[in-house]
Amino acid sequence: MARVFNFSAGPAALPESVLRQAAEEMLDWHGSGQSVMEMSHRGKEFMTIAAEAEADLRELMGIPANYKALFLQGGATLQFAMVPINLLRGKASADYVNTGEWAKKAIKEAKQYCQVNVAASAEDRNYSYAPAQEAWKLDKDAAYVHYTANETIGGVEFHWQPHSGDVPLVCDMSSNILSRPVDVSKFGLIYAGAQKNIGPAGLTIVIVREDLVGQALPQTPLMLDYKTHVDNDSMYNTPPTYAIYIAGLVFRWLKQQGGLAAMEKHNREKAALLYDFLDGSGFFLSPVAKPDRSLMNVPFTLKKPELDEEFLKGAKARGMIQLKGHRSVGGMRASIYNAMPLEGVRTLVNYMKEFEAKHG
Ligand SMILES: *Cc1c(COP(=O)(O)O)cnc(C)c1O
């Protein structure tokens, strides 16, 4: 069977070579006579897998020694709560930048624990841009500053490094982690659900500066305290072992591709192909401000929305799936994470050209 080009926002496409290797190792991992799924998480085999995954992640992202890399569960959504629970540290408020659907969810959760100061918001223009640093009204007494590096639904991405002074900067990187190099030392904490740009759903990565760990709110369940996971090397309870294994294969694949600088080049090339076409088209439109367009999630609309269904049907017939936009936005969305090959974007653009010529 031919594999499709999967433009899903998440769970999303994985590198084919990773899936092939996982298939080969499914019944017998490295002569152990067992599948990774069946291994004890405290056994020598799995400990090796987990240690390698962490080492490769640290190498890829250049994570400094005073940061912990945790492999947790509960999705980015649980981090919306764990961040205030752990990082308030006796302070009454936190600053949030409101850029769209995911930022709003983070804000909603934080409001359960503290006063939320919306330091900047893109609501005035329907979340179609990233508010400039000069527009951020930061409070120097805030416990932390939270922003969403890439709004997966709106297709808005920060292409610059925000500053938060001495206040720890917290970032939801769920949909653009590993898509380009980042300077981890600029952050207090980074988190990301794995199912966009890393691996299978069920795994959440948290990268946290050591000095921010160990001051959770009273009565915090141990599972929600970063300290518990730091003290137990992310093995306080049974971790999502198979998801960690696949993430480890993806990390190795990223290293083989040349690391994050090479991924950025590749991702820019893919995104440019699509955005250049959109800018030249009189039929397909991008709703996002040019400087803030996401390299990962590309929403677009048809001039004649009554043709949406026909567009999707034709795409499917050509082996391209999951192009329907999020229910809150409508139109289309092409998610083109690390694992989407250039050929997939080329196939999409060629189809869009053909569709425009017929219906434009
Ligand atoms: C998908 C997503 C989330 C939610 O992730 P879950 O793993 O489903 O909890 C949060 N933030 C961003 C930016 C996302 O793309």
The ligand as a Tripos MOL2 file, in Angstrom:
@<TRIPOS>MOLECULE
LIG
   15    15     1     0     0
SMALL
NO_CHARGES

@<TRIPOS>ATOM
      1 C1         -1.7540   20.2870   20.6450 C.3       1 LIG1
      2 C2         -1.3360   21.4450   21.4760 C.ar      1 LIG1
      3 C3         -1.6030   21.4940   22.8520 C.ar      1 LIG1
      4 C4         -2.3650   20.4140   23.5770 C.3       1 LIG1
      5 O1         -1.6390   19.2550   23.5700 O.3       1 LIG1
      6 P1         -2.1850   17.9130   24.2650 P.3       1 LIG1
      7 O2         -1.0040   17.0380   24.1650 O.co2     1 LIG1
      8 O3         -3.3570   17.4670   23.4530 O.co2     1 LIG1
      9 O4         -2.5560   18.2350   25.6510 O.co2     1 LIG1
     10 C5         -1.1560   22.5900   23.5630 C.ar      1 LIG1
     11 N1         -0.4750   23.5790   22.9620 N.ar      1 LIG1
     12 C6         -0.2080   23.5760   21.6410 C.ar      1 LIG1
     13 C7          0.5530   24.7100   21.0330 C.3       1 LIG1
     14 C8         -0.6280   22.5020   20.8640 C.ar      1 LIG1
     15 O5         -0.3540   22.4670   19.5470 O.3       1 LIG1
@<TRIPOS>BOND
     1     1     2 1
     2     2     3 ar
     3     2    14 ar
     4     3     4 1
     5     3    10 ar
     6     4     5 1
     7     5     6 1
     8     6     7 2
     9     6     8 1
    10     6     9 1
    11    10    11 ar
    12    11    12 ar
    13    12    13 1
    14    12    14 ar
    15    14    15 1
@<TRIPOS>SUBSTRUCTURE
     1 LIG1         1 GROUP 0 **** ****
